[in-house]
Amino acid sequence: MNRWTDVLPERFFLGSPGAVRQRGHARRLGELLAPSRITADPTKAQAVIAWGLKPSSEKAAEAAARHGLPLWRAEDAFLRSVCPRQSDPALGMVFDDLGIYYDADHESRLERLIFQTSGSAANEERAANLVRLWRKHRVSKYNHAREFSGQLPENYVLVVDQTLGDLSIRHGRGDPSVFHRMLEAALKENPDDHIVLKVHPLAAKGTKPGHFNLGMVGRERRIYLISEDTHLVRCIEQAKKVYTVTSQAGFEALLWGKAVRTFGMPFYAGWGLTEDAIAAPSRRRRCPLGRLVQAALVDYARYVNPETGQQCEPEEIIEYLGVQREIMERYPAYLAAPSLSLAKRAAVRRFFPCSQVNFKKSALHAKNTEAVLVWGRSRSPHHSCGKPVIRLEDGFIRSAGLGSAFTPAASWVADRTGIYFDASRPSDLESILQTAVFTPELRSRARSLTEAIISARLTKYNVGSDGWTIPDGVGRLILVPGQVEDDASVVWGSPQIRTNIALLRAVRERNPDAYLLYKPHPDVIAGSRYGGDGAWLDWADSIADRWVSLDSLFPMVHEVHTMTSLAGFEALLRGKSVTVHGMPFYAGWGLTNDILGSPGRRDRLLDLEELVAGALILYPLYLSAVTARPTTPERVVQEIAEGLRLGAAGILETLLAQFKKTTTRWSAPSEKTGVGSLPARNLLS
């Protein structure tokens, strides 16, 4: 799509590098500017970049004047990031060659874009879709805080405070006194409603001052104060009206279809969409909301996908932020995990990034502890002191390496009811498969995910390679995947057959004329787990070599027989007939031949798309190897497949190329020397 930012100067001089480095934007700035370059030599630049209207931008303006170069101003976009901190650089930024969007006294490129944006049906449809996605994923500029969980008044208007000294206030024709007039107006204009006053969290913490004396306003019986750091979406969604000076909350309220009253002149005011207390600049005139959305979120900003490092569209950023928010709201804010090993604690912090996890035994007795994390089917410590238990286990698309070799997991499951491999009791996965509504969108996603897994030849651990061939004269070929015999899935999911030898014997007795291929579990072959006495050839016709991958065998076999192995599920994905001698999670739904029947709780017939949607999309947690943050199964499949394709040497080569590209093309110059460098984006961490 063509937009005005597609044609940027070829070389920029960074006029205020200190401000950029301080905000943690140096590398991201390079990604967002590409294919432009940041040069340390102003004589070779075609323009100078300043950071908004901050004091540091004066140096940039002086440099631009001194070298006769145009001045561009950069700022965070209206979709910025998960967290508002230096370690979380912006996913979106705006670049303005005329001014900056929050300066109402001068024209900005955003204002001009609003005039120039076409009112075509395609643009209106895209703007409407952006609004729909914004609401669906409940995103905001920053997305680190949880939704407000307190009680809200039945009828209220929302009044939004800002921090004292916010540049958007002064440059948006506001001042500290206007906040008090705004609150007075809200009280007067809504005599029968409560006033929810959202105090800026930095003001509540005392880090930065706000505009209200909280002790005084709290005495007004109709004023309901919210001072904690909370996601504002619920407060906006349930409000009758939103009052603001220049806060972006007003723009977000418009996206939620709310009436907005402004007491300054923010970028979204003066277009006939808001009720404005002051006159708008003559440059602004009425326009539809779709045109404002298209200009602000699409045409004015540039975005970079943090998982790929590539420029992308706002829809992709909304989807990414939506994943972070969904995981954040799925689990409690305060967790205890006193029984987890040291090796798992770092992973817990990554899989639960928005929960405070306490690993001390004393956390079990803490008042704020909402649930206890335990691994697998192990007993919870001290019976969890009456707290709910969340059981953790590796997911079904795990890694490119064995768990026993301490290869980090790309997916976990976190089950509040039981755990998927324990057929003796319900689990969250069983509940999902039994009751979930599988929409056409979800089914389509499951179908595409299955195709991606098959195309990439992925299994749970993704170890081994090709190497086994069908002997001449073999007719019906049955694959029998071995398991670790003391594995919890066997102990809790296979009540009758619990050894690999017993399984092979049962399969042979039922299929005397078939050719049986036995594939020992890779952990057993590696010698790290127990898988029986090894007399497998007494019942099997052949044993697959330790280096042979399961995926290479699936195309050759006609059937798969197993106790509870995940190989049965992986065979279903590839359209194979599967017979189970235990009760794995994928049995009992009409897709497998069940020797023992299934738990009576499973009485719903599923097709493969529904099973995949429940087991691979709705149930697990996924972690990106690039960002170390929650992600989608599609992204994990892509990352594992790319890692397998590259191999160790290819990954190293990619890292070196990334480092070279980053340091030579996107270096941030030092204020003292004019020369700088940036670390390569870690593709593996």
ABEGO torsion letter per residue (X at the ends): XBBAAABBBABBBBABAAAAAAAGAAAAAAAAAOABBBBABAAABABBBBBEABAAAAAAAAAAAAAGBBBBBBBBBABABABBBAABBBABBBBBAABBAABAABBBAAAAAAAABBABAAAAAAAAAAAAAAAAAGBBABAABBBBABBBBABBBBBBBBBBGBAAAAAAGBBAAAAAAAAAAAAAABAABBBBBBBBAAAAAGABBBABBAAAAAABAABBBBABBBBAAAAAAABABBBBAABAAAAAAAAAGBBBBBABBBAABGAGABBBABBBBAABBBBBAAAAAAAAAAAABBBBBAAAGBBBBAAAAAAAAAAAAAAAAABBABBBBAABBAAAAAAAAAABAABBBBABAAAAABAABABBBBBEABBBBGGGGGBBBBBBBBBABABBEBAAAGBBBABBBBBAABBAABAABBBAAAAAAAABBBBAAAAAAAAAAAAAAAAAGBBAAGBEBBGBBBBBGBBBBBBBBBBBAABAAAAAABAABABAAAAAAAAAAABAABBBBBBBBAAAAAGABBAEAGAAAAABABBBBAABBAAAAAAABABBBBAABAAAAAAAAAGBBBBBABBBAABGAGABBBAAEBBAABABBBBAAAAAAAAAAAABBBBBAAAGBBBBAAAAAAAAAAAAAAEAAAAAAAAAAAAAAAAAAABBBBAAAGBBBBBBBBAAX
